[in-house]
Amino acid sequence: MSGKWYTVGKIVNTHGIRGDVKVLPQTDFADQRFASGSKLLMVNEENGESREVKIVSSREQKNVYLIKLDGFNNINDVEKYKGWLLKISETEQGELEDGQYYYHQIIGCAVVTEDGEELGAISEILSPGANDVWVVDRPKSKGKQLLLPVIDEVVLDVNITDKRVTVRLMEGLI
């Protein structure tokens, strides 16, 4: 497992008796990542064990993907992989258009207001509906987490190189 690997999903359960798995996607490109013929790496983060897999078929159902993996033909073959992560290598990531970012580029960025006030660091990205929401962990003295909607009125500038996001706080956000 050389190079950088990025999580695109997590196996959360089995589905049926024919070896299908339920995968919670952790990528904006689930259709591409879980397409028939795609190769992924299954990783058990607890012990570092990994295994390369090929997707035979997949379909979306209620915020999860039901995936058939090559060589797994019954529930007993996949049962032990519950909780494992599905990853892709850095070389398999495609180029993004301006203004688009991978999760790993955003998570960890410092968030500052347009006036220079430091708000904290982005710890998580939520996708509840119309737009993503960035979860900002605030310093202990500043209170609980801040939820920033990723919209043009709030996010003014994203500098991936400096890991810095400049925002304009709308009324009621803090």
N, C-alpha and C positions, 0 to 999 in steps of 0.2 A: 504494500500500500504506500508507494512512494508519491511524493508531490502532495498538493493540497486537495482535500476531498470535501465536498459540501453536501449537507443533508437536503434531500428533496422530499422525503416522506418518512413515515414511521408505520411499521406493521402493528396494527392495534388488535387484530383478531383474525380468526379463520372465517371462511364463508363457505358453507355447504360441506359436502364430504369429498369433493373432487380435487381438493388441494388449492383452492383459491384463497387469497388473503385480502383482508380489508386494510387499506393504506390511507392514513391521514396525510394529505399532501401538505408540504411545507415549502412550496414554491409557487410562483406566479405562472409557471410554464408547465403545469401538470399534464396538459394534453400532449406536449412534446416528450416530457420525461417518462411518461407511462405509456407511450405509444408502442404498438406491436413492433418487436424487433429491437427495442432499446435495451442496452446493457447497463446494469447498475451493480453497485457493490452493496451487499447486505452486511451490516456491521453490528456486532454485539458490543456496546460500549463498556459493559461491565468487565469483560475479559479480553477484549481486543480481537476476538475471533471474527473472521470475515469470509465471505464467499461471493464470487461473482455470479450474477443471475441474468437471464434473458427473459424479457416479457413476451409472452405468447399473445395475450389479449388483455384488454382492460376496458372498464366502463365506469362512468361516474354514477354514484347513487347517494343522495343525501349527504353531501359534503365529504364523502370518502370515495376512494376508488376501489373497485373490486378487480383484482389482478390475478391472472393465471400466469404462473412462472414455469418456464421450460424445465421438465424433469421432476416436477412435483405433481403427483397424480392422485393423492388422497390426503385426507385431513391429518393422518399420522406423519406425513412427510413435512408438513408446515407448522404443526403445533408448537414445536420448540423455537420457532422464529418470532413468536409474539414479543413485541417490545424492541425488536431490532430496527435499526435505522437503514434507510436506503440512501445511498450517496452517489454523486457523480464526481468525476475528476475535474480539476480546474480547466484542463484542456478541452473539455466537452461543453463548457459554457459558451453560449453564443454572444455576439456583440449586441449591445443594447443601443437604442436611440438616445439622443440627448434628453436629459431629464428622467431617465429610467435607471434604476439601480438594483443590484442584487441585495438580498437581505443581509448577507454577511458584510456588505459595504456600508450599510446604514447602522447596524447594531454596533454599539460602542462609540458612536459619534457624540461629541460634546454638543449640547444645545445651548445657544445664547440668543438673547433678544436683540433686536436691532439697536438697542441702547447699550449693548455690551454686558448685560446682566447674565451671569451663568446660571442656567436652570438645572443642569444635570447631564446625564448620559442616556442615550437610547438603549433600552435593554430588551425590547421585544417589539414585534410588529403584529398587529391584529388586523384581520380583514373581515369586519362585521357586515359590510354591504357596499354602499356607494363608493366609499373611499377607504384606504388604509388608515389605521390609527397607530401612531408611534407612541410607545409607553416610555416615558422619561423617568428614570429613577432620580429622585431629588436627594440632595444631601440631608442627613438626618435632621439637621436644625431647620430645614425649610419645609418639612411636612411630607405628606404622602405623595405617591406617584402622580405624574401629570400625563394626561391623555391628549396628544396633539393630533387633530385631524390633518391628514395630508392633502391639503387644498392650497391653491395659489394664494389665497388671502392670508394664510398662516405661514406656510413654508416659503421664505423669501429666497434663500440660497442654500445649496448643498455643495460642500467642498469635500469630496471624497479623499483627496490627497492629504488635506490637513485634518480629516475626520472631524469636521465642524459643520453644524447646521445652524443657520440664522433664521429666526422666526419672529413673527409679529403676533403678540398675544391678543386674541379677541376677548372682548368682555365676557367674564364668566368662566374662563378656562382655568384660572387659579383660584 
